[in-house]
Amino acid sequence: METFRERTLATRYQPRQRLPENFPEILKEYAREVLRAQPEDILAWSADYFRQLALETDPLQPQRPPSGHYAPVVEDEDSEILIQKMVKTFSAAAESTDGSIPASVADQLLRESFQLTPTQVLYIMTSTFSMVDEEGTLLIEPFCRGSARAIQYFQATGEDFSFTEEESENTTVHGLNRKDVEGDFFRMFRMLDEAQTGWLPFADYCNSLINAPYHLTQRDVRALCMQCERNENDEVNYEKERSRWFDLLRLTEQFELFDLNSSDDEDAEQ
């Protein structure tokens, strides 16, 4: 029987198809609803499900989580106070006047001005409500309103996404263990590095991850790109990043489980 790894290697040089934005989130929500409904005619049920979804919203646009997504629930007044504080802090640090700010600056402000840990900040910056564009910038007010409840939750609970199990040889992410990730990713980047310098332009580094045949989610790619170090020429030393890839993928998996559990808790309360 062909293994996942063998299938991956077999498709490595085939044309890459880019997933529509928010596609993994749509499938995750769909799968959860199917398991809950247990329809007898899954095709008819699915047709009705996606027809209703299309009427309610455009599913390919990133959506901010519902207002009750995070617990504990806070009063709107408290939330608004935090939002205004964030807008004021971010606007003061912005160099442009168009209401945007580099994601790297927002990252630093969340740590220094709002006392969040690097892991908590990464959760926020890789969430769909952050809406970081291809230039690495975000709109201040939508970002502040989208992330306020997450910030309140982290400040109240101290949740920092610790791993429930220690890593072993059997620990995998997307069907790959640490050795697989480090080896396969390294070879992928090495193929693009024609001069064999160990460096790649940041854009090439990120595009390789987007088109990689490893079922990476949008959040995976965001985390890997946001956390890599770049030199003055906007290049990434992929050899130096090698030891971090697997840890970041495990972390984004924790983020997804947190979102799923939060959604289930909310449904149970309704």
LUMLUMLUM-132550 format. One line per 2 residues: their letters; for each residue x, z, y of N, C-alpha, C. Coordinates in nm, 3 decimals, always signed. Example, Ala and Ser with C-alpha at 12.3 -4.5 7.8 and 13.67 -1.06 7.14 Angstrom:
2
AS) +1.319:+0.780:-0.569:+1.230:+0.780:-0.450:+1.320:+0.780:-0.330 ~ +1.285:+0.708:-0.225:+1.367:+0.714:-0.106:+1.290:+0.787:+0.003;
END
This chain:
270
ME) +0.085:+0.000:-0.120:+0.000:+0.000:+0.000:+0.089:+0.000:+0.125 ~ +0.061:-0.088:+0.216:+0.142:-0.100:+0.337:+0.126:+0.023:+0.424;
TF) +0.236:+0.078:+0.470:+0.233:+0.198:+0.553:+0.212:+0.161:+0.699 ~ +0.176:+0.264:+0.777:+0.158:+0.243:+0.922:+0.288:+0.191:+0.984;
RE) +0.399:+0.248:+0.943:+0.528:+0.206:+0.996:+0.557:+0.060:+0.966 ~ +0.525:+0.018:+0.841:+0.548:-0.122:+0.804:+0.459:-0.216:+0.884;
RT) +0.334:-0.173:+0.904:+0.244:-0.257:+0.987:+0.297:-0.267:+1.129 ~ +0.351:-0.159:+1.179:+0.406:-0.157:+1.315:+0.522:-0.254:+1.328;
LA) +0.612:-0.248:+1.231:+0.727:-0.337:+1.235:+0.686:-0.483:+1.221 ~ +0.581:-0.507:+1.142:+0.537:-0.644:+1.119:+0.479:-0.707:+1.244;
TR) +0.423:-0.627:+1.330:+0.357:-0.682:+1.449:+0.442:-0.669:+1.574 ~ +0.564:-0.625:+1.558:+0.645:-0.595:+1.676:+0.666:-0.716:+1.767;
YQ) +0.681:-0.835:+1.708:+0.714:-0.952:+1.788:+0.592:-1.041:+1.815 ~ +0.477:-0.994:+1.777:+0.356:-1.070:+1.805:+0.312:-1.045:+1.949;
PR) +0.232:-1.136:+2.007:+0.188:-1.117:+2.146:+0.113:-0.986:+2.160 ~ +0.141:-0.913:+2.269:+0.079:-0.784:+2.295:-0.051:-0.802:+2.374;
QR) -0.153:-0.735:+2.331:-0.281:-0.736:+2.402:-0.296:-0.604:+2.476 ~ -0.324:-0.611:+2.605:-0.336:-0.490:+2.686:-0.479:-0.438:+2.681;
LP) -0.493:-0.310:+2.651:-0.626:-0.249:+2.643:-0.687:-0.235:+2.782 ~ -0.818:-0.257:+2.794:-0.884:-0.234:+2.923:-0.869:-0.088:+2.966;
EN) -0.868:-0.065:+3.095:-0.855:+0.071:+3.147:-0.969:+0.158:+3.097 ~ -0.936:+0.279:+3.059:-1.033:+0.379:+3.013:-1.089:+0.350:+2.874;
FP) -1.035:+0.250:+2.806:-1.086:+0.211:+2.674:-1.075:+0.325:+2.572 ~ -0.959:+0.396:+2.562:-0.952:+0.506:+2.464:-1.056:+0.615:+2.489;
EI) -1.081:+0.645:+2.617:-1.179:+0.748:+2.648:-1.320:+0.707:+2.606 ~ -1.352:+0.577:+2.625:-1.484:+0.526:+2.586:-1.502:+0.537:+2.435;
LK) -1.400:+0.498:+2.359:-1.410:+0.504:+2.213:-1.419:+0.648:+2.163 ~ -1.345:+0.738:+2.227:-1.350:+0.879:+2.186:-1.490:+0.937:+2.207;
EY) -1.548:+0.906:+2.321:-1.682:+0.957:+2.350:-1.785:+0.895:+2.256 ~ -1.769:+0.765:+2.229:-1.859:+0.694:+2.137:-1.853:+0.756:+1.997;
AR) -1.731:+0.781:+1.948:-1.714:+0.838:+1.814:-1.778:+0.977:+1.806 ~ -1.762:+1.054:+1.912:-1.820:+1.188:+1.913:-1.972:+1.182:+1.906;
EV) -2.033:+1.088:+1.981:-2.178:+1.075:+1.982:-2.230:+1.024:+1.848 ~ -2.155:+0.935:+1.782:-2.196:+0.886:+1.650:-2.199:+1.000:+1.550;
LR) -2.094:+1.082:+1.552:-2.089:+1.195:+1.459:-2.202:+1.294:+1.485 ~ -2.238:+1.309:+1.611:-2.345:+1.402:+1.645:-2.481:+1.346:+1.604;
AQ) -2.504:+1.217:+1.627:-2.637:+1.158:+1.603:-2.660:+1.122:+1.456 ~ -2.551:+1.087:+1.385:-2.562:+1.045:+1.245:-2.672:+0.940:+1.227;
PE) -2.664:+0.826:+1.299:-2.771:+0.725:+1.292:-2.776:+0.655:+1.156 ~ -2.897:+0.622:+1.112:-2.911:+0.550:+0.985:-2.867:+0.405:+1.003;
DI) -2.908:+0.345:+1.116:-2.868:+0.208:+1.146:-2.766:+0.214:+1.259 ~ -2.638:+0.220:+1.223:-2.535:+0.242:+1.323:-2.520:+0.125:+1.420;
LA) -2.548:+0.002:+1.373:-2.535:-0.113:+1.462:-2.643:-0.112:+1.570 ~ -2.767:-0.085:+1.529:-2.876:-0.080:+1.628:-2.855:+0.036:+1.723;
WS) -2.812:+0.150:+1.668:-2.788:+0.267:+1.752:-2.676:+0.241:+1.852 ~ -2.569:+0.174:+1.804:-2.456:+0.144:+1.891:-2.495:+0.049:+2.003;
AD) -2.579:-0.049:+1.969:-2.624:-0.143:+2.072:-2.701:-0.070:+2.181 ~ -2.788:+0.021:+2.141:-2.865:+0.099:+2.240:-2.772:+0.190:+2.320;
YF) -2.673:+0.247:+2.254:-2.582:+0.339:+2.320:-2.504:+0.268:+2.431 ~ -2.445:+0.153:+2.398:-2.363:+0.083:+2.498:-2.450:+0.016:+2.605;
RQ) -2.573:-0.023:+2.568:-2.664:-0.078:+2.669:-2.698:+0.027:+2.773 ~ -2.724:+0.149:+2.725:-2.755:+0.258:+2.818:-2.633:+0.294:+2.902;
LA) -2.516:+0.293:+2.840:-2.393:+0.325:+2.912:-2.367:+0.223:+3.022 ~ -2.394:+0.095:+2.991:-2.374:-0.010:+3.090:-2.470:+0.004:+3.207;
LE) -2.589:+0.054:+3.181:-2.686:+0.072:+3.288:-2.647:+0.189:+3.379 ~ -2.584:+0.289:+3.321:-2.549:+0.408:+3.397:-2.424:+0.391:+3.481;
TD) -2.324:+0.320:+3.427:-2.197:+0.309:+3.498:-2.117:+0.194:+3.441 ~ -2.015:+0.152:+3.515:-1.920:+0.053:+3.465:-1.817:+0.128:+3.383;
PL) -1.817:+0.116:+3.249:-1.731:+0.198:+3.164:-1.583:+0.167:+3.176 ~ -1.547:+0.054:+3.239:-1.406:+0.020:+3.249:-1.341:+0.081:+3.372;
QP) -1.421:+0.145:+3.458:-1.364:+0.211:+3.575:-1.333:+0.356:+3.542 ~ -1.214:+0.404:+3.585:-1.181:+0.545:+3.559:-1.287:+0.636:+3.620;
QR) -1.334:+0.731:+3.542:-1.438:+0.821:+3.590:-1.384:+0.962:+3.602 ~ -1.427:+1.031:+3.706:-1.391:+1.171:+3.722:-1.475:+1.254:+3.627;
PP) -1.417:+1.356:+3.563:-1.496:+1.441:+3.473:-1.614:+1.503:+3.544 ~ -1.722:+1.532:+3.472:-1.839:+1.595:+3.534:-1.803:+1.727:+3.598;
SG) -1.886:+1.769:+3.693:-1.855:+1.887:+3.772:-1.837:+2.012:+3.687 ~ -1.904:+2.017:+3.572:-1.893:+2.136:+3.488:-1.788:+2.126:+3.380;
HY) -1.696:+2.029:+3.394:-1.598:+2.002:+3.288:-1.505:+2.121:+3.264 ~ -1.473:+2.193:+3.368:-1.377:+2.300:+3.355:-1.445:+2.436:+3.363;
AP) -1.391:+2.531:+3.293:-1.438:+2.669:+3.298:-1.318:+2.755:+3.336 ~ -1.336:+2.869:+3.402:-1.467:+2.922:+3.438:-1.529:+2.847:+3.556;
VV) -1.662:+2.845:+3.561:-1.733:+2.779:+3.669:-1.716:+2.862:+3.796 ~ -1.686:+2.797:+3.906:-1.666:+2.868:+4.031:-1.774:+2.827:+4.129;
ED) -1.793:+2.910:+4.231:-1.890:+2.878:+4.334:-1.843:+2.757:+4.413 ~ -1.938:+2.674:+4.458:-1.904:+2.555:+4.533:-1.826:+2.588:+4.659;
ED) -1.857:+2.700:+4.719:-1.789:+2.739:+4.842:-1.640:+2.759:+4.815 ~ -1.608:+2.827:+4.707:-1.467:+2.849:+4.671:-1.398:+2.716:+4.642;
SE) -1.468:+2.628:+4.573:-1.412:+2.498:+4.541:-1.386:+2.418:+4.668 ~ -1.478:+2.423:+4.760:-1.462:+2.347:+4.885:-1.346:+2.402:+4.967;
IL) -1.330:+2.533:+4.966:-1.217:+2.593:+5.039:-1.084:+2.543:+4.982 ~ -1.076:+2.540:+4.850:-0.954:+2.490:+4.786:-0.931:+2.343:+4.819;
IQ) -1.036:+2.264:+4.813:-1.024:+2.121:+4.842:-0.971:+2.100:+4.984 ~ -1.027:+2.171:+5.080:-0.983:+2.156:+5.218:-0.838:+2.200:+5.236;
KM) -0.799:+2.304:+5.165:-0.660:+2.350:+5.171:-0.568:+2.243:+5.114 ~ -0.610:+2.183:+5.002:-0.529:+2.078:+4.941:-0.516:+1.958:+5.033;
VK) -0.628:+1.915:+5.091:-0.627:+1.798:+5.180:-0.533:+1.823:+5.298 ~ -0.541:+1.943:+5.355:-0.456:+1.978:+5.469:-0.308:+1.978:+5.428;
TF) -0.277:+2.038:+5.313:-0.139:+2.046:+5.266:-0.083:+1.908:+5.235 ~ -0.162:+1.826:+5.164:-0.116:+1.693:+5.126:-0.102:+1.602:+5.247;
SA) -0.197:+1.610:+5.339:-0.194:+1.524:+5.458:-0.073:+1.555:+5.545 ~ -0.037:+1.684:+5.552:+0.079:+1.723:+5.633:+0.208:+1.668:+5.575;
AA) +0.210:+1.647:+5.443:+0.332:+1.597:+5.378:+0.336:+1.446:+5.368 ~ +0.224:+1.380:+5.399:+0.217:+1.234:+5.385:+0.289:+1.165:+5.500;
ES) +0.364:+1.063:+5.467:+0.435:+0.987:+5.570:+0.348:+0.875:+5.626 ~ +0.253:+0.826:+5.548:+0.165:+0.719:+5.593:+0.038:+0.777:+5.654;
TD) -0.035:+0.693:+5.723:-0.160:+0.736:+5.787:-0.282:+0.677:+5.719 ~ -0.265:+0.621:+5.600:-0.376:+0.556:+5.530:-0.445:+0.650:+5.431;
GS) -0.412:+0.778:+5.436:-0.478:+0.873:+5.347:-0.422:+0.877:+5.207 ~ -0.303:+0.822:+5.188:-0.241:+0.822:+5.055:-0.112:+0.902:+5.057;
IP) -0.062:+0.932:+4.938:+0.061:+1.009:+4.924:+0.127:+0.970:+4.792 ~ +0.261:+0.966:+4.786:+0.327:+0.937:+4.658:+0.293:+1.044:+4.554;
AS) +0.274:+1.001:+4.432:+0.241:+1.095:+4.325:+0.352:+1.198:+4.306 ~ +0.476:+1.159:+4.330:+0.588:+1.252:+4.315:+0.579:+1.366:+4.417;
VA) +0.531:+1.334:+4.537:+0.515:+1.438:+4.640:+0.399:+1.529:+4.603 ~ +0.289:+1.471:+4.554:+0.175:+1.552:+4.510:+0.217:+1.645:+4.397;
DQ) +0.298:+1.594:+4.306:+0.350:+1.675:+4.195:+0.423:+1.798:+4.248 ~ +0.513:+1.776:+4.342:+0.592:+1.885:+4.399:+0.504:+1.987:+4.473;
LL) +0.405:+1.939:+4.548:+0.318:+2.028:+4.623:+0.232:+2.114:+4.531 ~ +0.186:+2.056:+4.421:+0.105:+2.134:+4.326:+0.186:+2.250:+4.267;
RE) +0.314:+2.227:+4.247:+0.399:+2.334:+4.192:+0.431:+2.440:+4.299 ~ +0.469:+2.393:+4.417:+0.520:+2.485:+4.518:+0.408:+2.553:+4.597;
SF) +0.302:+2.478:+4.632:+0.198:+2.535:+4.719:+0.081:+2.593:+4.642 ~ +0.063:+2.551:+4.516:-0.052:+2.598:+4.439:-0.010:+2.666:+4.309;
QL) +0.120:+2.691:+4.295:+0.176:+2.772:+4.187:+0.136:+2.725:+4.047 ~ +0.134:+2.595:+4.026:+0.107:+2.542:+3.894:+0.238:+2.518:+3.819;
TP) +0.233:+2.526:+3.689:+0.351:+2.499:+3.607:+0.369:+2.348:+3.593 ~ +0.489:+2.303:+3.556:+0.510:+2.160:+3.535:+0.413:+2.099:+3.434;
TQ) +0.380:+2.174:+3.328:+0.287:+2.122:+3.227:+0.146:+2.108:+3.284 ~ +0.101:+2.206:+3.360:-0.031:+2.199:+3.423:-0.038:+2.081:+3.520;
VL) +0.069:+2.061:+3.595:+0.073:+1.949:+3.690:+0.068:+1.817:+3.614 ~ +0.139:+1.808:+3.503:+0.139:+1.683:+3.425:-0.001:+1.654:+3.372;
YI) -0.072:+1.758:+3.329:-0.210:+1.737:+3.284:-0.293:+1.674:+3.395 ~ -0.283:+1.729:+3.515:-0.361:+1.678:+3.628:-0.319:+1.536:+3.664;
MT) -0.189:+1.512:+3.672:-0.141:+1.381:+3.717:-0.169:+1.270:+3.616 ~ -0.187:+1.305:+3.489:-0.216:+1.201:+3.389:-0.365:+1.189:+3.358;
ST) -0.448:+1.270:+3.423:-0.593:+1.262:+3.403:-0.649:+1.141:+3.477 ~ -0.762:+1.090:+3.429:-0.819:+0.970:+3.490:-0.863:+0.994:+3.634;
FS) -0.900:+1.119:+3.667:-0.947:+1.143:+3.803:-0.834:+1.137:+3.906 ~ -0.708:+1.139:+3.861:-0.597:+1.132:+3.956:-0.585:+0.992:+4.016;
MV) -0.615:+0.890:+3.937:-0.618:+0.752:+3.985:-0.490:+0.713:+4.059 ~ -0.375:+0.738:+3.996:-0.246:+0.696:+4.051:-0.234:+0.545:+4.033;
DE) -0.205:+0.472:+4.142:-0.200:+0.326:+4.132:-0.063:+0.279:+4.082 ~ -0.047:+0.147:+4.071:+0.076:+0.091:+4.016:+0.197:+0.116:+4.104;
EG) +0.173:+0.145:+4.231:+0.283:+0.175:+4.323:+0.322:+0.323:+4.319 ~ +0.252:+0.401:+4.236:+0.285:+0.542:+4.225:+0.230:+0.626:+4.338;
TL) +0.121:+0.582:+4.400:+0.058:+0.658:+4.508:-0.086:+0.690:+4.469 ~ -0.144:+0.786:+4.540:-0.283:+0.823:+4.516:-0.350:+0.854:+4.650;
LI) -0.482:+0.841:+4.652:-0.559:+0.873:+4.771:-0.582:+1.023:+4.777 ~ -0.552:+1.083:+4.890:-0.549:+1.229:+4.899:-0.685:+1.293:+4.873;
EP) -0.788:+1.254:+4.946:-0.915:+1.326:+4.933:-0.979:+1.310:+4.796 ~ -0.989:+1.188:+4.741:-1.045:+1.176:+4.604:-0.965:+1.255:+4.502;
FC) -0.832:+1.255:+4.517:-0.749:+1.331:+4.423:-0.777:+1.481:+4.434 ~ -0.787:+1.530:+4.556:-0.811:+1.674:+4.575:-0.946:+1.715:+4.518;
RG) -1.048:+1.634:+4.542:-1.181:+1.666:+4.491:-1.185:+1.655:+4.339 ~ -1.112:+1.559:+4.284:-1.113:+1.542:+4.139:-1.037:+1.649:+4.064;
SA) -0.933:+1.703:+4.125:-0.846:+1.798:+4.055:-0.873:+1.944:+4.087 ~ -0.961:+1.972:+4.184:-0.981:+2.110:+4.230:-1.024:+2.203:+4.118;
RA) -1.120:+2.162:+4.036:-1.169:+2.252:+3.931:-1.063:+2.277:+3.825 ~ -0.982:+2.177:+3.796:-0.874:+2.198:+3.700:-0.774:+2.299:+3.755;
IQ) -0.745:+2.288:+3.883:-0.651:+2.382:+3.946:-0.708:+2.524:+3.942 ~ -0.836:+2.538:+3.974:-0.898:+2.670:+3.969:-0.894:+2.728:+3.827;
YF) -0.918:+2.643:+3.731:-0.914:+2.689:+3.591:-0.774:+2.737:+3.554 ~ -0.672:+2.659:+3.588:-0.535:+2.697:+3.555:-0.493:+2.825:+3.627;
QA) -0.532:+2.837:+3.752:-0.497:+2.957:+3.827:-0.566:+3.081:+3.770 ~ -0.687:+3.062:+3.718:-0.763:+3.176:+3.664:-0.719:+3.215:+3.523;
TG) -0.678:+3.117:+3.442:-0.651:+3.145:+3.300:-0.504:+3.141:+3.262 ~ -0.424:+3.066:+3.337:-0.283:+3.051:+3.300:-0.261:+2.957:+3.184;
ED) -0.363:+2.882:+3.144:-0.351:+2.786:+3.034:-0.231:+2.693:+3.058 ~ -0.141:+2.687:+2.957:-0.021:+2.606:+2.975:+0.008:+2.517:+2.855;
FS) -0.091:+2.496:+2.769:-0.084:+2.398:+2.660:+0.031:+2.424:+2.563 ~ +0.044:+2.546:+2.516:+0.146:+2.576:+2.417:+0.105:+2.518:+2.282;
FT) +0.204:+2.476:+2.203:+0.177:+2.418:+2.073:+0.135:+2.528:+1.975 ~ +0.031:+2.499:+1.899:-0.021:+2.597:+1.804:+0.064:+2.604:+1.678;
EE) +0.138:+2.498:+1.649:+0.223:+2.496:+1.530:+0.364:+2.452:+1.568 ~ +0.462:+2.512:+1.500:+0.599:+2.471:+1.523:+0.622:+2.333:+1.465;
ES) +0.712:+2.259:+1.528:+0.740:+2.124:+1.483:+0.813:+2.126:+1.349 ~ +0.774:+2.035:+1.260:+0.840:+2.019:+1.131:+0.858:+1.870:+1.104;
EN) +0.914:+1.837:+0.988:+0.932:+1.696:+0.952:+0.799:+1.624:+0.938 ~ +0.693:+1.701:+0.912:+0.560:+1.641:+0.893:+0.481:+1.630:+1.022;
TT) +0.536:+1.678:+1.133:+0.467:+1.669:+1.261:+0.471:+1.525:+1.310 ~ +0.355:+1.469:+1.338:+0.348:+1.330:+1.382:+0.258:+1.316:+1.504;
VH) +0.282:+1.208:+1.578:+0.196:+1.166:+1.688:+0.174:+1.017:+1.671 ~ +0.049:+0.975:+1.668:+0.016:+0.834:+1.643:+0.079:+0.784:+1.513;
GL) +0.089:+0.873:+1.415:+0.143:+0.835:+1.285:+0.294:+0.830:+1.278 ~ +0.362:+0.869:+1.385:+0.508:+0.863:+1.390:+0.565:+1.003:+1.406;
NR) +0.673:+1.034:+1.332:+0.741:+1.161:+1.353:+0.848:+1.144:+1.460 ~ +0.922:+1.252:+1.487:+1.021:+1.246:+1.595:+1.125:+1.136:+1.570;
KD) +1.173:+1.128:+1.447:+1.274:+1.028:+1.415:+1.222:+0.887:+1.437 ~ +1.097:+0.863:+1.398:+1.036:+0.731:+1.417:+1.027:+0.696:+1.565;
VE) +0.975:+0.791:+1.644:+0.956:+0.765:+1.787:+1.090:+0.737:+1.854 ~ +1.187:+0.823:+1.830:+1.316:+0.805:+1.896:+1.383:+0.676:+1.854;
GD) +1.375:+0.643:+1.724:+1.439:+0.522:+1.675:+1.368:+0.396:+1.718 ~ +1.236:+0.393:+1.703:+1.160:+0.271:+1.735:+1.157:+0.244:+1.884;
FF) +1.136:+0.347:+1.965:+1.134:+0.328:+2.109:+1.272:+0.282:+2.159 ~ +1.376:+0.343:+2.106:+1.511:+0.307:+2.148:+1.540:+0.161:+2.118;
RM) +1.504:+0.115:+1.999:+1.527:-0.025:+1.964:+1.445:-0.118:+2.052 ~ +1.323:-0.077:+2.087:+1.239:-0.158:+2.174:+1.304:-0.177:+2.311;
FR) +1.355:-0.068:+2.368:+1.420:-0.078:+2.498:+1.554:-0.150:+2.489 ~ +1.623:-0.128:+2.379:+1.754:-0.191:+2.361:+1.741:-0.343:+2.358;
ML) +1.634:-0.393:+2.300:+1.612:-0.538:+2.294:+1.596:-0.599:+2.433 ~ +1.538:-0.523:+2.525:+1.519:-0.572:+2.661:+1.646:-0.561:+2.744;
DE) +1.735:-0.475:+2.703:+1.859:-0.450:+2.777:+1.964:-0.550:+2.733 ~ +1.957:-0.670:+2.788:+2.046:-0.778:+2.743:+2.192:-0.745:+2.765;
AQ) +2.223:-0.674:+2.873:+2.363:-0.640:+2.901:+2.408:-0.515:+2.825 ~ +2.314:-0.451:+2.752:+2.346:-0.332:+2.673:+2.410:-0.223:+2.760;
TG) +2.351:-0.197:+2.875:+2.402:-0.097:+2.967:+2.341:+0.040:+2.945 ~ +2.228:+0.044:+2.873:+2.156:+0.171:+2.856:+2.057:+0.196:+2.968;
WL) +2.045:+0.101:+3.062:+1.954:+0.114:+3.176:+1.854:+0.000:+3.178 ~ +1.731:+0.030:+3.223:+1.627:-0.072:+3.241:+1.559:-0.050:+3.374;
PF) +1.516:-0.158:+3.442:+1.433:-0.140:+3.561:+1.308:-0.060:+3.525 ~ +1.267:+0.026:+3.615:+1.153:+0.113:+3.589:+1.030:+0.032:+3.549;
AD) +1.006:-0.080:+3.617:+0.888:-0.163:+3.586:+0.894:-0.215:+3.443 ~ +1.013:-0.258:+3.398:+1.028:-0.308:+3.261:+1.009:-0.194:+3.161;
YC) +1.059:-0.079:+3.194:+1.045:+0.040:+3.107:+0.898:+0.071:+3.085 ~ +0.820:+0.074:+3.193:+0.677:+0.107:+3.182:+0.599:-0.004:+3.113;
NS) +0.628:-0.128:+3.146:+0.557:-0.240:+3.083:+0.582:-0.244:+2.933 ~ +0.702:-0.207:+2.892:+0.733:-0.203:+2.749:+0.645:-0.101:+2.678;
LI) +0.624:+0.013:+2.742:+0.540:+0.116:+2.683:+0.394:+0.072:+2.680 ~ +0.349:+0.005:+2.785:+0.210:-0.043:+2.789:+0.183:-0.140:+2.675;
NA) +0.280:-0.227:+2.647:+0.261:-0.331:+2.547:+0.317:-0.296:+2.409 ~ +0.368:-0.175:+2.394:+0.426:-0.134:+2.266:+0.319:-0.125:+2.157;
PY) +0.351:-0.165:+2.034:+0.252:-0.164:+1.925:+0.238:-0.027:+1.858 ~ +0.223:+0.077:+1.937:+0.218:+0.211:+1.881:+0.090:+0.285:+1.917;
HL) -0.011:+0.214:+1.964:-0.140:+0.275:+1.997:-0.127:+0.385:+2.102 ~ -0.037:+0.365:+2.197:-0.022:+0.463:+2.303:-0.144:+0.460:+2.394;
TQ) -0.191:+0.576:+2.435:-0.303:+0.584:+2.527:-0.253:+0.567:+2.669 ~ -0.348:+0.548:+2.759:-0.313:+0.537:+2.901:-0.242:+0.665:+2.946;
RD) -0.289:+0.778:+2.896:-0.228:+0.906:+2.933:-0.085:+0.915:+2.879 ~ -0.062:+0.867:+2.757:+0.073:+0.865:+2.701:+0.169:+0.789:+2.793;
VR) +0.127:+0.669:+2.831:+0.212:+0.584:+2.914:+0.238:+0.649:+3.049 ~ +0.132:+0.705:+3.108:+0.150:+0.771:+3.237:+0.251:+0.884:+3.228;
AL) +0.239:+0.966:+3.124:+0.330:+1.080:+3.110:+0.474:+1.033:+3.091 ~ +0.495:+0.935:+3.005:+0.629:+0.886:+2.978:+0.692:+0.824:+3.102;
CM) +0.611:+0.754:+3.181:+0.664:+0.690:+3.303:+0.684:+0.791:+3.415 ~ +0.590:+0.884:+3.430:+0.602:+0.982:+3.538:+0.718:+1.078:+3.517;
QC) +0.750:+1.107:+3.392:+0.850:+1.208:+3.364:+0.992:+1.154:+3.351 ~ +1.008:+1.023:+3.348:+1.143:+0.969:+3.334:+1.219:+0.979:+3.467;
ER) +1.349:+0.992:+3.456:+1.434:+1.000:+3.574:+1.483:+0.861:+3.611 ~ +1.486:+0.834:+3.744:+1.530:+0.703:+3.793:+1.648:+0.719:+3.887;
NE) +1.736:+0.619:+3.887:+1.849:+0.623:+3.979:+1.812:+0.556:+4.111 ~ +1.909:+0.542:+4.199:+1.883:+0.486:+4.332:+1.840:+0.340:+4.326;
ND) +1.865:+0.273:+4.214:+1.824:+0.133:+4.196:+1.691:+0.121:+4.123 ~ +1.621:+0.231:+4.109:+1.491:+0.236:+4.040:+1.505:+0.192:+3.895;
EV) +1.611:+0.241:+3.832:+1.636:+0.211:+3.691:+1.627:+0.340:+3.608 ~ +1.595:+0.322:+3.480:+1.580:+0.434:+3.388:+1.688:+0.427:+3.281;
NY) +1.755:+0.539:+3.260:+1.852:+0.549:+3.151:+1.775:+0.586:+3.025 ~ +1.736:+0.485:+2.946:+1.648:+0.511:+2.832:+1.718:+0.591:+2.723;
EK) +1.851:+0.584:+2.718:+1.923:+0.666:+2.621:+1.907:+0.814:+2.654 ~ +1.910:+0.847:+2.781:+1.895:+0.986:+2.824:+1.753:+1.036:+2.801;
ER) +1.654:+0.946:+2.810:+1.514:+0.983:+2.793:+1.477:+1.002:+2.646 ~ +1.560:+0.956:+2.559:+1.528:+0.948:+2.416:+1.477:+1.080:+2.359;
SR) +1.541:+1.190:+2.393:+1.505:+1.319:+2.334:+1.372:+1.374:+2.386 ~ +1.316:+1.313:+2.491:+1.195:+1.366:+2.553:+1.069:+1.295:+2.508;
WF) +1.080:+1.177:+2.450:+0.963:+1.095:+2.419:+0.864:+1.166:+2.327 ~ +0.915:+1.220:+2.218:+0.826:+1.282:+2.120:+0.759:+1.406:+2.176;
DL) +0.833:+1.486:+2.250:+0.776:+1.608:+2.309:+0.664:+1.574:+2.406 ~ +0.683:+1.470:+2.485:+0.580:+1.430:+2.581:+0.455:+1.377:+2.510;
LR) +0.474:+1.304:+2.403:+0.359:+1.253:+2.327:+0.283:+1.368:+2.260 ~ +0.353:+1.467:+2.212:+0.285:+1.586:+2.156:+0.205:+1.657:+2.265;
LT) +0.261:+1.660:+2.384:+0.195:+1.729:+2.494:+0.069:+1.655:+2.537 ~ +0.075:+1.524:+2.548:-0.045:+1.450:+2.587:-0.153:+1.459:+2.479;
EQ) -0.111:+1.474:+2.354:-0.208:+1.497:+2.247:-0.279:+1.630:+2.269 ~ -0.205:+1.732:+2.313:-0.265:+1.860:+2.347:-0.364:+1.846:+2.463;
FE) -0.329:+1.764:+2.561:-0.419:+1.741:+2.674:-0.552:+1.682:+2.626 ~ -0.544:+1.586:+2.536:-0.665:+1.519:+2.487:-0.751:+1.618:+2.407;
LF) -0.688:+1.702:+2.328:-0.764:+1.802:+2.253:-0.830:+1.902:+2.347 ~ -0.762:+1.938:+2.453:-0.818:+2.029:+2.553:-0.941:+1.967:+2.617;
DL) -0.932:+1.840:+2.655:-1.047:+1.771:+2.715:-1.164:+1.764:+2.617 ~ -1.134:+1.734:+2.492:-1.239:+1.723:+2.391:-1.306:+1.857:+2.368;
NS) -1.228:+1.963:+2.358:-1.285:+2.096:+2.337:-1.365:+2.143:+2.457 ~ -1.317:+2.109:+2.577:-1.390:+2.145:+2.698:-1.525:+2.076:+2.702;
SD) -1.526:+1.949:+2.660:-1.651:+1.874:+2.658:-1.748:+1.931:+2.555 ~ -1.694:+1.970:+2.437:-1.778:+2.029:+2.332:-1.834:+2.163:+2.377;
DE) -1.754:+2.244:+2.446:-1.800:+2.373:+2.495:-1.912:+2.356:+2.595 ~ -1.899:+2.256:+2.680:-2.002:+2.229:+2.779:-2.132:+2.187:+2.711;
DA) -2.122:+2.102:+2.609:-2.242:+2.057:+2.538:-2.311:+2.174:+2.467 ~ -2.230:+2.267:+2.413:-2.285:+2.381:+2.342:-2.363:+2.474:+2.437;
EQ) -2.322:+2.480:+2.563:-2.386:+2.565:+2.660:-2.519:+2.508:+2.710 ~ -2.532:+2.375:+2.697:-2.652:+2.309:+2.749:-2.769:+2.322:+2.651;
END
